[in-house]
């Protein structure tokens, strides 16, 4: 009886430990976004260009967001997975491009690798003074 009780207690402790561990899973790493250039476009009043780099650590992911802008992506290193609402996921590697239109909801943006970093440059054509990235849909 004592052995049965000890086994039951051990199983209960392992179960509680597993549940507690599951609740403490760290969030996936977020990317590092670095502004490179903001340039007014005098020939297009009220518009500006914004260039930035996005560096994903291994396993990195961006939350759901959208851009009130045209966005053009060029992959510098590694591979990234991209998708907009209603579209298919696309895996891009070094030298490949991707684009978004204003109003597209960016449902997937992540590093395709859990062991290697990824980096891309984004060129935005947007309204001057407005944010480039808007969280949520």
Secondary structure, 3 states (H helix, E strand, C coil): CHHHHHHHHHHHHHHHHHHHHHHCCCCCCCCEEEEEEEEECCCCCCEEEEEEEEEECCCCECCCEECCEEEEEEEEECEEEEEECCCCCEEEECCCEEEECCCCEEEEEEECCCCCCEEEEEEEEEECCCCCCEECC
